[in-house]
Structures are given as structure tokens and as C-alpha cells.
Amino acid sequence: MNGMSANRDPETVLAAWLDEGPLGLPSETRRAILGALPTTSQARRGPFAPWRLFPMNGYTRLAAVVGLVVLALAGGLFLVGGGQPGPSPSPSPSPVGVDTSTWLDFTSNRHGYSVRYPATLTQQAATRDAALADIAAADPAVWDHFVAGPAATRIIAVSSVVPDDMTIESWTSAWVQTFESGCTPDPATWEPLAVDGYDGFVYSVCNFAEWLGFADGRAYAFTVSEPTGSSATTATRDLLLAVLSTVQIDPSAAPPPAPTTPLPPAMSTPFSSTTFGYEARYPSGWRVARGTTPGSAVDLALGEPVGPARFWDHFEPDQATPGPRLLATSTAIAAGTTEDAWIEAYQEPQIQQAGAACIPARATWQPVTIDGRTGGIYVGCGFVEAITVVNSRVYIFTYLNSSAAQSVIETTGRQMLEAFIATASLQPELVAKPSPASS
């Protein structure tokens, strides 16, 4: 079973990433990807635990930060939703004491920009488009990386479409939430700086300096960070300014926003479980592994390997590569145990393993109806889950996908789980009664 790997050294993480490529990086926070801070990785159940996570933030401070962001942006630096330069031109970057003449060229059609970078660095291009949820979930595959080694200054860059239903202010507020607590740059100290004619801000905090700006409906970020244990210096900022002086932004070269999320596969194959007391339908062509034993709250929380099913029914595509998986189970709540107490017992081991930010509290669940019974649905790190209780029996339905970005979990994953539970018939009376003991 995959356990937690507490306080992993970001330098070790980066070394592994350099060996394995962008998709080999274990779960770390966004700032740990920069080599900024030691962190605790967070995971979902056992061996099939996704390596996504949401960083934990100081929400009290965040409220003040968000307010400052809105005030700063409302001052005319950006036109709401437009992403065009504001009425008061910002200064442009200049390479202060940094010679860029020998730097190498790099163009990212994925993110819509070109840049020059020091010849001593090695570039690793992003392999996936970035949504804000992917950035918040610390997905290294959405960033372009320029690195020399695990203990050296590094550069990363990313861009993301600003959704139609978000203003620049709300996007920036959400961006602030992706920072580690204690390393959130105070927007009151952000300095306006135009890059390639597009306004933005530059700021330094902890061991990194960063520029954030907007261009024709896309958000762009360029970051320079120092090794673990270091602090950002004037040289860090100067290198960032030198990098920015070479940047050419071309949003039209980046791919357009992803089309509307495709519908989940049709739930057409019937299934009945006398172990867990329900009937449902699952996608045609998927394989099923039947659970054999109702588990306790702790059993269900810790899960099981992807091999023999025990406490859960498993439904997954008939393919060798990792993909989406649906899980279902139920178990009786012992006499004298309340629903709240059972759910607390179910969530506590997960919180210990993955952190509270990955396991939403019951008070935050959204209502959902399963076979006419009211329950709750919530999105965690790499999974979506729905829970309801019928006649003192708790039913749990889960969507998992260890290979998907968090934005896919939140959209396609939730749609697939909702389609699955829409077919569910909860029948506690189906549960096979234990045979009477021999006399």
C-alpha cells in the first residue's frame, strides 16, 4: 500500500524528475516544484492513490490578499475580462547586468510564447495544457521547465485560458490560492511591469521571483526560483527581468479552450451485488472485479490494491494502461454509532494520509440523490465520491483516475460518477445473511 512520504526534499524530487521526465514527478505542491519549500505529499487510497493534491493555504490571510488584488486590478492596470494593456503603460523589463546574447531560443505553441534561456539550462516542455485546477493541484506536466540540476536556480513558465465565466480579478484571486501559506506575495507590493506590450505584475517572496500577466484571454506566469533553503535575491529578480526581456507572447499560437466536456460513456451493462446490496449499470466493455467482504470504516478508508477486490466492487475499462475506475461498496453501521461518527471514522485515516485539504468535510458536501435517498457528493484530490445511508447501511460510490488532471476529475469524473449513481438501486435486503453457526 502506498503510504505518505512526509517532508520529501524538493531537490531529491527534482532529481527524480530529471531522470524520469515531467510525468515522473511525485506529488508535490506547486512551490515544491520550484524547489521552494519542503512539503508533505498527499495521496488517495493505497496503491491506486493519485498523486494530485491541493495545497493548504492560510485562508484568513487570503481574504485580505484577495481584496488587495481586486483593488489593484480595479485601479486600471487591466480591463476586466479583456486582458489588454490598461490606459497607464507599465514599464518594460530590461536585462539588468545579464547578458542574454548567448541564450538559446525556445517556443511553446502549447502555451503561446517564445523565450530565450541560459545555455547552461536544459528545457523540458510541458506535455499537457494547463487549467487553473491543474496548477493548483501541482501538476508538473503543465509547466515548461528550464533546469540545470536539483540544487541550481531554475525557470518555469505556464499559461492558462481564463474561462469566460471568470474576470481577471477572480482568476487572479484564485491564482493567489495556489501559493503555500507563508509564501503568498502581498499584492500591495506587486510592481506593474509590461511584457511584450501586455501588462502584468512582478513580485518576489521566499525563494522565487515571478511575473503574472494577461494577454487576450490567457494568463501567463514566468518564475525564477533559487534552491531549497535559499532566499530570492536581487540576482533572482534580475534573472527574471532578463528572461522577461526576451519573451514574446502569442496567445493565438496556443490551442483554443477545450471543447465542452464529452458525455460520459453510456451505463448499459447491468450489475447486481448481494455482498453490498445494490444494483447498477456500468459502461459496456468494462471489466468488473467483485468485492467479497463488507469492510469497516477503516477498511474502506485505506482501500485495497488494484489486484483482488475485497471491500469494493471495481469497474474499469478493459485496457492495460491506467484509466478511470468506478468503485462501489456498502457496509452496516453498527448499533449505537451515528452517521456522523461513522463518516468521521471513515475520513480520519484518509485525512491522516492525504491531508484535510484533499478530504472535504461532510458540512461542505453538495447534496445528491441516489435512488430517491438524499446523500452528499464531493470532489477530492484525484477522486469524486458520493455517500448516502439507507436503513443504517452506508453506501459509497467513487470515481478514481490516477492518470487524469484534476480539472478532468472535477468535470468528466463527476459526470461519470453522477451517471453511474443515476442507475443505482439501493437494496439492503439483497445483502446475503451470514449462515447460522453450526451447533
C-alpha positions, -999 to 999 in steps of 0.1 A, spaced: 0 0 0 14 34 -9 20 54 23 28 91 28 62 103 21 65 132 46 87 162 40 103 150 8 133 170 -2 124 191 -33 159 187 -46 155 149 -45 121 153 -62 136 174 -90 165 149 -94 139 121 -99 120 143 -123 151 150 -144 157 112 -146 122 103 -154 108 132 -174 80 156 -165 54 129 -159 76 111 -134 75 138 -107 58 126 -75 30 146 -58 44 178 -45 30 213 -42 34 240 -68 61 257 -49 80 225 -42 81 220 -80 101 253 -80 123 239 -53 109 264 -29 98 246 3 98 212 18 63 198 18 43 167 27 30 148 -3 -7 139 -3 -23 107 -17 -55 89 -21 -62 53 -11 -34 28 -11 -16 17 -43 -41 33 -66 -37 67 -49 -35 95 -74 -5 119 -69 -26 151 -71 -31 174 -43 -45 208 -33 -20 229 -14 -32 241 20 -34 279 25 -39 305 52 -74 314 43 -76 342 68 -47 360 52 -60 350 18 -92 370 23 -71 402 28 -49 393 -1 -78 388 -25 -92 421 -15 -59 438 -23 -57 421 -57 -92 433 -66 -83 469 -56 -51 468 -75 -67 455 -106 -96 478 -104 -71 507 -105 -69 504 -142 -40 481 -148 -63 456 -166 -96 459 -183 -119 434 -167 -121 403 -189 -102 418 -217 -66 411 -209 -54 441 -229 -29 467 -217 -45 493 -195 -46 530 -200 -14 537 -180 15 519 -197 37 498 -173 75 498 -175 91 471 -196 117 446 -183 154 452 -191 182 427 -185 200 444 -156 236 433 -159 226 399 -175 240 391 -210 213 372 -230 232 372 -263 243 335 -259 210 323 -247 190 296 -265 156 300 -282 125 281 -270 90 284 -284 59 269 -267 30 265 -291 12 248 -262 14 280 -240 17 306 -268 50 323 -262 87 322 -271 116 330 -248 154 328 -246 170 309 -217 206 304 -205 225 277 -225 236 261 -192 200 250 -186 180 221 -200 145 226 -212 116 202 -205 85 212 -224 50 209 -209 31 178 -220 -4 189 -212 -25 221 -214 -30 239 -181 -62 247 -164 -62 266 -131 -72 234 -113 -41 217 -127 -18 244 -115 -35 244 -80 -31 206 -80 6 208 -86 6 190 -119 42 194 -132 32 183 -167 15 216 -174 47 237 -169 77 243 -191 109 238 -171 144 251 -176 168 235 -151 204 227 -146 201 203 -117 184 198 -84 204 224 -65 205 252 -90 185 282 -100 156 272 -123 130 288 -145 94 276 -152 66 291 -173 29 284 -179 -2 299 -194 -38 291 -190 -71 301 -206 -92 325 -184 -127 309 -186 -155 331 -200 -172 330 -166 -142 345 -148 -129 380 -147 -92 388 -145 -98 397 -109 -115 364 -99 -88 344 -118 -60 363 -100 -78 357 -67 -79 320 -75 -42 321 -85 -33 335 -51 -48 305 -35 -23 282 -52 5 296 -31 19 279 0 9 295 33 37 319 43 49 324 7 19 344 -5 31 376 -21 13 406 -7 -3 423 -38 3 457 -21 40 451 -30 33 438 -66 50 461 -92 34 467 -125 55 455 -154 46 451 -191 60 422 -211 58 423 -248 31 450 -245 9 431 -221 6 445 -186 12 424 -155 29 423 -121 63 412 -108 69 401 -72 94 383 -51 88 361 -20 105 332 -2 130 319 -28 113 329 -60 105 359 -82 75 357 -106 57 377 -132 19 373 -137 1 389 -167 -27 385 -191 -29 385 -229 -60 381 -250 -79 358 -226 -49 339 -213 -30 342 -181 8 339 -182 33 332 -154 71 331 -156 91 322 -124 127 320 -113 135 301 -81 165 295 -60 175 262 -45 159 249 -13 169 268 18 179 299 -2 160 332 -5 152 353 -35 179 380 -41 184 409 -64 201 385 -87 169 363 -88 149 393 -98 175 404 -123 175 370 -140 137 371 -142 138 405 -158 164 392 -183 141 363 -191 111 386 -195 130 409 -218 133 380 -243 96 369 -240 73 372 -270 37 364 -262 15 350 -289 -19 337 -275 -31 329 -310 -4 301 -312 -18 283 -281 -46 258 -285 -81 271 -281 -101 263 -250 -110 226 -247 -145 219 -262 -174 211 -239 -167 181 -217 -177 150 -236 -206 130 -222 -196 100 -200 -200 66 -216 -234 51 -215 -241 30 -184 -256 -1 -202 -244 -33 -186 -264 -44 -156 -248 -55 -123 -261 -68 -90 -243 -73 -58 -256 -94 -30 -224 -86 -10 -231 -49 -9 -269 -48 -16 -273 -27 -47 -279 -29 -85 -264 -6 -111 -253 -3 -147 -217 3 -159 -202 11 -193 -202 -16 -219 -168 -32 -224 -156 -25 -189 -144 -54 -167 -157 -60 -132 -140 -73 -100 -165 -82 -73 -158 -73 -37 -162 -102 -13 -165 -87 22 -182 -57 37 -155 -37 54 -153 -14 84 -149 23 81 -111 20 84 -111 -9 58 -129 13 33 -108 43 41 -75 26 34 -87 8 3 -71 -21 -13 -46 -29 -41 -57 -29 -77 -55 -67 -77 -81 -89 -60 -111 -69 -49 -122 -73 -14 -141 -44 2 -151 -27 -30 -167 -37 -64 -143 -24 -91 -154 -13 -126 -128 -2 -151 -120 -3 -189 -106 -35 -203 -72 -19 -211 -36 -23 -199 -30 14 -193 -43 33 -162 -76 50 -167 -109 58 -149 -122 35 -123 -156 33 -106 -159 18 -71 -189 8 -51 -195 -6 -17 -217 -7 14 -215 -17 50 -237 -17 80 -234 10 106 -231 -7 140 -258 -2 165 -251 28 187 -229 45 161 -243 77 145 -239 85 108 -216 114 116 -194 92 138 -192 66 111 -182 91 84 -157 107 108 -142 72 113 -141 68 75 -125 101 68 -100 103 96 -75 78 81 -77 95 48 -70 129 63 -40 114 81 -28 100 48 -37 128 23 -44 159 44 -76 177 52 -75 197 20 -79 165 0 -108 151 20 -137 176 22 -156 177 55 -192 165 54 -205 200 60 -191 211 26 -206 182 6 -231 191 -21 -265 174 -20 -271 144 -43 -300 120 -47 -292 83 -51 -323 61 -57 -345 86 -40 -323 89 -10 -305 122 -1 -268 120 2 -237 140 -4 -211 143 -32 -177 159 -31 -145 162 -51 -112 153 -35 -77 151 -49 -79 127 -78 -114 113 -70 -151 121 -67 -173 104 -41 -210 101 -33 -223 88 0 -258 80 14 -273 59 42 -302 35 39 -316 16 69 -284 20 88 -263 9 58 -239 33 43 -234 32 5 -203 47 -11 -198 53 -49 -164 66 -61 -147 77 -93 -109 75 -95 -84 83 -122 -47 83 -113 -37 94 -148 -60 124 -152 -55 161 -144 -75 175 -115 -96 195 -140 -107 163 -156 -116 148 -122 -138 178 -115 -156 177 -148 -156 143 -166 -150 124 -134 -180 140 -116 -202 135 -147 -193 98 -149 -200 92 -112 -233 110 -115 -242 89 -145 -233 58 -126 -252 66 -94 -282 76 -115 -286 39 -124 -282 26 -88 -309 8 -70 -301 5 -33 -314 -27 -19 -301 -36 16 -324 -66 16 -301 -81 -12 -272 -85 12 -267 -122 19 -273 -130 55 -244 -149 72 -251 -186 76 -261 -197 111 -233 -212 132 -232 -250 133 -244 -264 166 
